[in-house]
Amino acid sequence: MRHRYRRTQRVFHFTGLLLQSLGVVFLFPLILVAGYWGAFGEGRATLLAFAVPALSAFLVGWVFRKVFTGGAPGTAGAMLICALGWVFASAFGALPFVIGIDASFLDGYFEAMSGFTTTGITVFTGLDALPRSIILWRALTQWLGGLGILSFFLAITFKGGGAHHIYGAESHKISSARPVPGIFHTLKILWGIYGGFTLAGGALLALEGMPPFDALCHALAALSTGGFSPHDASIAFYAQTGHPHFRLIEYTVTALMMLGGINFLVHYRVLTRDVKALWDNVEIRTWWRFVAGFVVIVLFDNMVKSGLLATVFRHPGVVGLSDVESVFRAASFQVTAVLTTTGFSTRDIGSAFFPALSKQVFLAMMVIGGCVGSTSGGIKVMRIVILERLMLRELFKLRAPARASKSLIVDKKPVSDEEAHRTAAIFFTWLALIGIGGGVTALFSDHGALESLSGMFSAVGNIGPCYISNADLVGLKAVVKITYIFGMLAGRLEILPVLLVFSRKAWRG
């Protein structure tokens, strides 16, 4: 029997290593607890909020490693490690919210899963008054989840066999090159770029007058395309409070989100002076077209609704550059935030500020998401390209001679039928989950069809913004929150590892 469940042994053994490493990460917010003791809500409650989960995670991880035997996992084992690792990490990640701010375990688990999956949906209000250690923990969960919590722990702790299987199980399930040979060298390069961009972004925001703590949290959340802000008003907080450089702040955050939405292999190539990486493959070119096209549509739509476009034509002298810049800034920020699935906002996308056309465009962007190898959610630009080529190939087959080549070609390279079938399967399972989640939301809440679908769109796409207000999200029934938790995990791990957990045969071997 023990031999029969060798794969299960390996899954729990590696999960133990993950939990021990997570126990160490819990110690970082304790620096803030000590530094701000007696201020900003820090004290005994927040000390326990991180000390208890740190000790608990380390001890449970130690037990798992002692009880279960290790070994190199295969593909199925790696996928089970991936799914189970994220489930356990979110369970322990919920404890600071439960202990520190008296949240229910379900709400704490929801917030932790939203953080680790970089979704950005929050069920907390009154963020401005929360202890700073709790705010930092929210940002850290997103930063760790940006490139993947397992890839982070692989890079810093794990030297055993099967690392490439684990990395492949957590990363996007589509073929992509590595910057260098060797999985550990690759991980260190990717996390080095990620960390460097985060530090640079935080420093730039601080130079623009953002408080250092806010700058750190926003940099952590922007590069990870997570979107947890220290403020209920999100990035709009700085405009609302009259910050002198709120425009620069919004443009900087837009740039950081854009960096997070692009394949990190592209960043590596650019940093190694291969600038043509910014346009030399079909995914990045399609990405730029999506960004430009959606910004133009939303900008035009907003100018029409606000009457600014009519004023430009009738009384061009009345319209100043600041008027046009303000609308452009709002459009570019919101398009980048939704397309990269970040969740930061300067406006509530469900508000009357955005016309109906813009709201429909936002739903389209939620489906697309960012590039493969980025920190963004969504279907991914490359999969949209593959689905488009699949459709064109089927049309070609109808009119082409029988002997004509019918290979699926992307970037002058053939795409295997296995890759194409997996892309189609993930796409339709993705849509099915959205339909099921939308139905559950509509059945157990007072929200209409569009709002209900947008909520599950946000969860599965790891996006954050939706047409349900934050106040209504807080009040959703438990069954809806659990559905969204499942959707967030399935969306981040691209469905397959999560579904494999429910296969009894997958645990054997």
C-alpha positions as CSV (number, residue, x, y, z in Angstrom):
1,M,0.0,0.0,0.0
2,R,2.9,2.4,0.9
3,H,4.5,1.7,-2.5
4,R,1.2,2.2,-4.2
5,Y,0.9,5.7,-2.8
6,R,4.5,6.8,-3.3
7,R,3.3,9.8,-5.3
8,T,1.2,11.0,-2.4
9,Q,4.2,10.6,-0.1
10,R,6.2,12.9,-2.3
11,V,3.5,15.4,-2.7
12,F,3.1,15.9,1.1
13,H,6.8,15.8,1.7
14,F,7.4,18.7,-0.7
15,T,4.4,20.5,0.7
16,G,6.1,20.3,4.1
17,L,9.2,22.1,2.7
18,L,6.9,24.8,1.2
19,L,5.2,25.3,4.6
20,Q,8.5,25.5,6.5
21,S,9.7,28.2,4.0
22,L,6.4,30.1,4.3
23,G,6.9,30.0,8.1
24,V,10.1,32.1,7.6
25,V,8.3,34.6,5.3
26,F,5.8,35.3,8.1
27,L,8.6,36.8,10.1
28,F,9.1,39.8,7.8
29,P,5.9,41.7,8.9
30,L,7.1,41.3,12.5
31,I,9.8,43.9,11.6
32,L,7.0,46.4,11.2
33,V,5.3,45.2,14.4
34,A,8.4,45.9,16.3
35,G,9.2,49.2,14.6
36,Y,5.7,50.6,15.0
37,W,4.8,49.0,18.4
38,G,2.1,51.1,19.9
39,A,1.4,53.0,16.7
40,F,-0.6,52.3,13.5
41,G,-2.5,49.5,15.3
42,E,0.6,47.5,16.0
43,G,0.9,45.6,19.3
44,R,0.2,42.2,20.9
45,A,-2.5,41.2,18.4
46,T,-0.3,41.8,15.4
47,L,2.6,40.1,17.1
48,L,0.5,37.0,17.6
49,A,-0.9,37.4,14.1
50,F,2.4,36.5,12.6
51,A,4.2,34.6,15.3
52,V,1.4,32.0,15.5
53,P,1.2,31.2,11.8
54,A,5.0,31.3,11.5
55,L,5.4,28.6,14.2
56,S,2.4,26.6,13.0
57,A,3.5,26.5,9.4
58,F,7.0,25.5,10.3
59,L,5.9,22.7,12.7
60,V,3.3,21.3,10.3
61,G,5.9,21.4,7.5
62,W,8.4,19.6,9.7
63,V,5.8,16.9,10.5
64,F,5.0,16.4,6.8
65,R,8.7,16.1,6.0
66,K,9.3,13.6,8.7
67,V,6.2,11.5,8.1
68,F,6.2,11.4,4.3
69,T,9.1,10.3,2.2
70,G,10.6,12.5,-0.6
71,G,11.7,11.9,-4.1
72,A,11.5,13.5,-7.6
73,P,7.9,14.0,-8.6
74,G,6.7,13.4,-12.2
75,T,4.3,15.6,-14.1
76,A,1.2,14.4,-12.2
77,G,2.9,14.7,-8.8
78,A,4.2,18.2,-9.6
79,M,0.6,19.3,-10.5
80,L,-0.7,17.9,-7.2
81,I,2.1,19.6,-5.3
82,C,1.2,22.8,-7.1
83,A,-2.5,22.7,-6.2
84,L,-2.0,21.4,-2.7
85,G,0.8,23.9,-2.0
86,W,-1.4,26.9,-2.9
87,V,-4.3,25.5,-0.8
88,F,-2.1,25.1,2.3
89,A,-0.3,28.4,1.7
90,S,-3.6,30.3,1.6
91,A,-4.9,28.5,4.7
92,F,-1.9,29.6,6.8
93,G,-1.8,32.9,5.0
94,A,-5.3,33.6,6.3
95,L,-4.3,33.4,9.9
96,P,-2.8,36.9,10.2
97,F,-6.2,38.3,9.2
98,V,-8.1,36.0,11.6
99,I,-5.8,36.7,14.6
100,G,-4.8,40.3,13.8
101,I,-8.1,41.9,12.7
102,D,-10.7,39.4,13.9
103,A,-11.7,38.4,10.3
104,S,-13.7,35.2,9.9
105,F,-11.5,32.3,8.6
106,L,-13.5,32.2,5.3
107,D,-12.9,35.9,4.7
108,G,-9.2,35.5,5.7
109,Y,-8.9,32.6,3.4
110,F,-10.6,34.5,0.6
111,E,-8.2,37.4,1.1
112,A,-5.1,35.2,1.2
113,M,-6.2,33.3,-1.9
114,S,-6.9,36.6,-3.7
115,G,-3.4,37.7,-2.7
116,F,-1.4,34.6,-3.6
117,T,-3.3,34.3,-7.0
118,T,-2.8,38.1,-7.6
119,T,-6.5,38.5,-8.1
120,G,-7.0,41.5,-6.0
121,I,-10.6,41.0,-5.0
122,T,-10.9,42.1,-1.4
123,V,-13.6,41.5,1.2
124,F,-12.0,44.0,3.6
125,T,-13.0,47.6,4.1
126,G,-11.4,50.3,6.2
127,L,-8.0,49.5,4.7
128,D,-6.6,52.9,5.7
129,A,-7.1,52.1,9.4
130,L,-5.7,48.5,9.3
131,P,-2.3,47.8,11.0
132,R,0.6,48.3,8.7
133,S,1.9,44.8,9.2
134,I,-1.4,43.4,7.9
135,I,-1.3,45.8,4.9
136,L,2.3,44.7,4.2
137,W,1.2,41.0,4.4
138,R,-1.5,41.6,1.8
139,A,1.1,43.1,-0.5
140,L,3.6,40.3,0.2
141,T,1.1,37.6,-0.7
142,Q,0.6,39.2,-4.1
143,W,4.3,39.7,-4.7
144,L,5.1,36.1,-3.8
145,G,2.3,34.9,-6.0
146,G,3.3,37.1,-9.0
147,L,5.9,34.7,-10.4
148,G,4.6,31.8,-8.4
149,I,5.0,30.9,-4.7
150,L,6.5,27.5,-5.6
151,S,9.0,29.0,-8.1
152,F,10.1,31.4,-5.3
153,F,10.7,28.5,-2.9
154,L,12.4,26.5,-5.6
155,A,14.8,29.4,-6.3
156,I,15.8,29.8,-2.6
157,T,15.5,26.4,-1.0
158,F,14.9,23.4,-3.2
159,K,17.8,21.5,-4.9
160,G,16.2,18.1,-5.4
161,G,15.1,16.4,-8.6
162,G,11.9,17.1,-10.4
163,A,12.2,20.9,-10.1
164,H,11.4,21.4,-13.8
165,H,8.2,19.5,-13.4
166,I,7.2,21.6,-10.4
167,Y,8.1,24.8,-12.3
168,G,6.1,23.7,-15.3
169,A,3.1,22.8,-13.2
170,E,2.9,26.2,-11.7
171,S,3.8,28.3,-14.6
172,H,1.5,28.9,-17.6
173,K,0.8,25.7,-19.4
174,I,2.1,26.7,-22.8
175,S,5.5,26.3,-24.4
176,S,7.9,29.2,-23.7
177,A,11.7,29.5,-23.9
178,R,14.0,30.0,-20.9
179,P,16.5,32.8,-20.7
180,V,19.3,30.4,-19.9
181,P,19.8,26.6,-19.5
182,G,19.1,25.2,-16.1
183,I,16.0,25.6,-14.1
184,F,17.6,27.1,-11.0
185,H,19.7,29.6,-13.0
186,T,16.5,30.6,-14.9
187,L,14.5,31.1,-11.7
188,K,17.2,33.2,-10.1
189,I,17.4,35.4,-13.2
190,L,13.6,35.9,-13.3
191,W,13.3,36.6,-9.6
192,G,16.3,39.0,-9.9
193,I,14.6,41.0,-12.6
194,Y,11.3,40.9,-10.7
195,G,12.9,42.1,-7.5
196,G,14.9,44.8,-9.3
197,F,11.9,46.2,-11.0
198,T,10.0,46.2,-7.7
199,L,12.8,48.1,-5.9
200,A,13.1,50.6,-8.8
201,G,9.3,51.1,-8.9
202,G,9.1,51.7,-5.1
203,A,12.0,54.1,-5.2
204,L,10.5,56.1,-8.1
205,L,7.1,56.3,-6.3
206,A,8.9,57.5,-3.2
207,L,10.7,60.2,-5.2
208,E,7.3,61.3,-6.5
209,G,6.2,62.0,-3.0
210,M,4.4,58.9,-2.1
211,P,5.0,57.9,1.6
212,P,7.7,55.2,1.6
213,F,5.4,52.5,3.1
214,D,2.8,53.2,0.4
215,A,5.5,53.2,-2.3
216,L,6.7,49.7,-1.1
217,C,3.2,48.3,-1.0
218,H,2.1,49.7,-4.4
219,A,5.4,48.5,-6.0
220,L,4.8,45.0,-4.6
221,A,1.3,44.9,-5.9
222,A,1.9,46.6,-9.3
223,L,4.7,44.3,-10.5
224,S,2.8,41.3,-9.4
225,T,-0.3,42.7,-11.2
226,G,-2.2,42.0,-7.9
227,G,-3.8,45.4,-7.1
228,F,-4.0,45.3,-3.3
229,S,-3.7,49.0,-2.2
230,P,-3.2,50.3,1.3
231,H,-6.2,52.6,0.7
232,D,-9.9,51.9,0.1
233,A,-9.8,54.4,-2.7
234,S,-6.9,52.6,-4.4
235,I,-4.7,54.9,-6.5
236,A,-7.5,57.5,-6.7
237,F,-6.6,58.2,-3.0
238,Y,-3.8,60.5,-4.1
239,A,-6.0,62.6,-6.5
240,Q,-8.7,62.8,-3.9
241,T,-6.4,64.0,-1.2
242,G,-4.8,66.6,-3.5
243,H,-1.3,65.0,-3.8
244,P,0.8,67.4,-5.9
245,H,2.2,64.6,-8.1
246,F,-0.8,62.3,-8.4
247,R,-0.6,62.4,-12.2
248,L,3.0,61.2,-12.1
249,I,2.1,58.5,-9.6
250,E,-0.7,57.2,-11.9
251,Y,1.6,57.2,-14.9
252,T,4.3,55.4,-12.9
253,V,1.9,52.7,-11.6
254,T,0.6,52.3,-15.2
255,A,4.2,51.6,-16.3
256,L,4.8,49.1,-13.5
257,M,1.6,47.3,-14.4
258,M,2.7,47.2,-18.0
259,L,6.0,45.7,-17.0
260,G,4.2,43.0,-15.0
261,G,1.9,42.2,-18.0
262,I,4.8,41.5,-20.4
263,N,6.7,38.1,-20.6
264,F,9.7,38.3,-18.3
265,L,11.8,36.7,-21.0
266,V,11.2,39.8,-23.0
267,H,12.6,41.9,-20.1
268,Y,15.6,39.6,-19.9
269,R,16.4,40.1,-23.6
270,V,15.9,43.9,-23.4
271,L,18.2,44.1,-20.3
272,T,20.8,42.1,-22.2
273,R,20.6,44.7,-25.1
274,D,18.3,42.7,-27.4
275,V,15.8,45.5,-27.9
276,K,14.1,43.9,-30.8
277,A,12.5,41.5,-28.3
278,L,9.9,44.3,-27.9
279,W,8.4,43.5,-31.3
280,D,10.0,40.4,-32.9
281,N,7.3,37.8,-31.9
282,V,3.6,37.6,-32.6
283,E,2.6,37.7,-28.9
284,I,4.3,40.9,-28.0
285,R,3.1,42.6,-31.3
286,T,-0.5,41.5,-30.6
287,W,-0.1,42.7,-27.0
288,W,0.9,46.2,-28.2
289,R,-2.1,46.2,-30.6
290,F,-4.5,45.2,-27.8
291,V,-3.1,48.0,-25.5
292,A,-3.3,50.7,-28.2
293,G,-6.7,49.6,-29.6
294,F,-8.4,49.3,-26.2
295,V,-7.0,52.7,-25.1
296,V,-8.3,54.4,-28.2
297,I,-11.8,52.8,-27.8
298,V,-12.1,53.7,-24.1
299,L,-10.7,57.2,-24.7
300,F,-13.1,57.9,-27.5
301,D,-16.0,56.4,-25.6
302,N,-15.3,58.5,-22.5
303,M,-14.8,61.7,-24.6
304,V,-18.2,61.2,-26.2
305,K,-20.0,60.6,-23.0
306,S,-18.3,63.5,-21.2
307,G,-19.1,65.8,-24.1
308,L,-15.4,66.6,-24.5
309,L,-15.3,65.4,-28.1
310,A,-18.2,67.6,-29.1
311,T,-16.5,70.5,-27.4
312,V,-13.3,69.8,-29.3
313,F,-15.1,70.1,-32.6
314,R,-17.4,73.0,-31.8
315,H,-15.2,75.1,-29.5
316,P,-11.7,73.8,-29.9
317,G,-10.2,76.9,-28.1
318,V,-12.1,76.1,-24.9
319,V,-10.5,72.6,-24.5
320,G,-7.1,72.7,-22.9
321,L,-4.4,70.1,-22.9
322,S,-5.1,69.3,-19.3
323,D,-8.7,68.2,-20.2
324,V,-7.5,65.8,-22.9
325,E,-4.6,64.6,-20.7
326,S,-7.0,63.8,-17.8
327,V,-9.2,61.6,-20.0
328,F,-6.2,59.9,-21.6
329,R,-4.6,59.2,-18.2
330,A,-7.8,57.6,-16.9
331,A,-8.3,55.5,-20.0
332,S,-4.7,54.3,-20.2
333,F,-4.5,53.5,-16.5
334,Q,-7.8,51.6,-16.5
335,V,-7.0,49.7,-19.7
336,T,-3.6,48.7,-18.4
337,A,-5.1,47.7,-15.0
338,V,-7.8,45.5,-16.5
339,L,-5.7,44.0,-19.4
340,T,-2.9,43.1,-17.0
341,T,-5.5,41.9,-14.5
342,T,-4.0,44.1,-11.8
343,G,-7.1,45.5,-10.1
344,F,-5.7,48.9,-9.2
345,S,-8.3,51.6,-10.0
346,T,-8.7,55.3,-10.3
347,R,-12.4,54.7,-11.0
348,D,-14.8,51.9,-10.1
349,I,-15.3,50.2,-13.5
350,G,-18.9,49.5,-12.6
351,S,-19.6,53.2,-12.0
352,A,-21.5,55.6,-14.3
353,F,-18.2,57.2,-15.2
354,F,-17.6,54.5,-17.8
355,P,-20.1,54.3,-20.7
356,A,-21.7,50.9,-21.6
357,L,-19.2,50.3,-24.5
358,S,-16.2,50.8,-22.2
359,K,-17.7,48.3,-19.7
360,Q,-18.1,45.7,-22.5
361,V,-14.5,46.3,-23.6
362,F,-13.4,45.7,-20.0
363,L,-15.0,42.3,-20.1
364,A,-13.1,41.5,-23.3
365,M,-9.9,42.5,-21.7
366,M,-10.7,40.4,-18.7
367,V,-10.8,37.4,-21.0
368,I,-7.5,38.2,-22.7
369,G,-5.2,39.1,-19.9
370,G,-1.4,39.6,-20.3
371,C,1.4,37.7,-22.0
372,V,2.6,34.2,-21.3
373,G,5.5,34.3,-18.8
374,S,4.1,37.5,-17.1
375,T,2.5,37.9,-13.7
376,S,-0.9,38.6,-15.3
377,G,-4.0,36.4,-15.3
378,G,-6.5,35.8,-18.1
379,I,-6.4,33.4,-21.0
380,K,-3.1,35.0,-22.2
381,V,-2.4,36.8,-25.4
382,M,-0.6,33.8,-27.0
383,R,-3.6,31.6,-26.5
384,I,-5.8,34.2,-28.1
385,V,-3.4,34.0,-31.1
386,I,-3.5,30.2,-31.2
387,L,-7.3,30.2,-31.0
388,E,-7.4,32.7,-33.9
389,R,-5.0,30.6,-36.0
390,L,-7.1,27.5,-35.2
391,M,-10.2,29.2,-36.6
392,L,-8.3,30.4,-39.7
393,R,-6.8,26.9,-40.2
394,E,-10.3,25.4,-40.2
395,L,-11.5,27.9,-42.8
396,F,-8.4,27.2,-44.9
397,K,-9.1,23.4,-44.7
398,L,-12.5,24.0,-46.2
399,R,-11.2,25.7,-49.4
400,A,-7.7,24.3,-49.7
401,P,-6.7,21.2,-51.8
402,A,-6.5,18.0,-49.9
403,R,-2.7,17.8,-50.3
404,A,-2.1,21.3,-49.0
405,S,-0.2,21.7,-45.7
406,K,-2.6,22.4,-42.9
407,S,-0.1,22.8,-40.0
408,L,-0.8,25.4,-37.3
409,I,2.0,28.0,-37.5
410,V,2.8,30.6,-35.0
411,D,6.0,32.7,-35.3
412,K,7.1,30.5,-38.3
413,K,7.0,27.4,-36.0
414,P,4.4,24.6,-36.0
415,V,2.2,24.3,-33.0
416,S,1.6,20.7,-32.0
417,D,-1.9,19.4,-32.0
418,E,-1.5,18.6,-28.3
419,E,-0.8,22.3,-27.5
420,A,-3.7,23.4,-29.7
421,H,-6.1,20.9,-28.0
422,R,-4.9,21.9,-24.5
423,T,-5.5,25.6,-25.4
424,A,-9.0,24.9,-26.6
425,A,-9.7,22.7,-23.5
426,I,-8.5,25.4,-21.1
427,F,-10.4,28.1,-22.9
428,F,-13.8,26.3,-22.8
429,T,-13.3,25.1,-19.2
430,W,-12.5,28.7,-18.3
431,L,-15.7,29.8,-19.8
432,A,-17.6,27.0,-18.2
433,L,-16.3,28.0,-14.7
434,I,-17.4,31.6,-15.4
435,G,-20.8,30.4,-16.3
436,I,-21.2,28.2,-13.2
437,G,-19.8,30.9,-10.9
438,G,-22.0,33.5,-12.5
439,G,-25.0,31.3,-12.0
440,V,-24.1,30.7,-8.3
441,T,-23.7,34.4,-7.8
442,A,-27.0,35.2,-9.4
443,L,-28.8,32.5,-7.4
444,F,-27.5,33.5,-4.0
445,S,-27.4,37.3,-4.4
446,D,-29.5,40.1,-5.7
447,H,-27.1,40.9,-8.6
448,G,-28.1,40.7,-12.2
449,A,-26.6,38.6,-15.0
450,L,-23.9,41.0,-16.0
451,E,-22.7,41.7,-12.4
452,S,-22.8,38.0,-11.5
453,L,-20.8,37.0,-14.5
454,S,-18.3,39.8,-14.0
455,G,-17.6,38.6,-10.4
456,M,-16.6,35.2,-11.6
457,F,-14.8,36.7,-14.6
458,S,-12.7,38.6,-12.0
459,A,-12.1,35.5,-9.9
460,V,-11.1,33.1,-12.7
461,G,-9.2,35.7,-14.6
462,N,-7.4,36.8,-11.4
463,I,-8.4,40.4,-12.2
464,G,-9.9,42.2,-9.2
465,P,-12.2,44.8,-10.6
466,C,-15.8,43.8,-11.4
467,Y,-19.2,45.3,-11.6
468,I,-20.0,44.3,-8.0
469,S,-19.0,47.0,-5.5
470,N,-16.6,46.2,-2.7
471,A,-19.4,46.7,-0.1
472,D,-21.5,44.1,-1.8
473,L,-18.5,41.7,-2.1
474,V,-18.1,41.8,1.6
475,G,-21.7,40.8,2.1
476,L,-21.7,37.9,-0.4
477,K,-22.9,34.5,1.0
478,A,-20.4,31.9,2.0
479,V,-21.3,29.6,-1.0
480,V,-20.5,32.5,-3.4
481,K,-17.2,33.3,-1.7
482,I,-16.2,29.6,-1.8
483,T,-17.0,29.5,-5.5
484,Y,-14.8,32.5,-6.1
485,I,-12.0,31.0,-4.1
486,F,-12.1,27.9,-6.3
487,G,-12.3,30.1,-9.4
488,M,-9.2,32.1,-8.3
489,L,-7.1,29.0,-7.7
490,A,-8.3,27.4,-10.9
491,G,-7.6,30.5,-12.9
492,R,-4.1,31.1,-11.5
493,L,-3.0,27.5,-11.9
494,E,-4.8,27.3,-15.3
495,I,-7.3,24.7,-14.2
496,L,-5.5,21.4,-14.9
497,P,-3.7,21.0,-11.5
498,V,-6.8,21.8,-9.6
499,L,-9.0,19.3,-11.5
500,L,-6.3,16.6,-11.1
501,V,-6.7,16.8,-7.3
502,F,-10.2,15.3,-7.7
503,S,-8.8,12.3,-9.6
504,R,-8.2,9.3,-7.3
505,K,-5.9,7.7,-9.8
506,A,-3.7,10.8,-9.8
507,W,-2.7,10.2,-6.2
508,R,-1.5,6.6,-6.8
509,G,1.8,5.7,-8.3
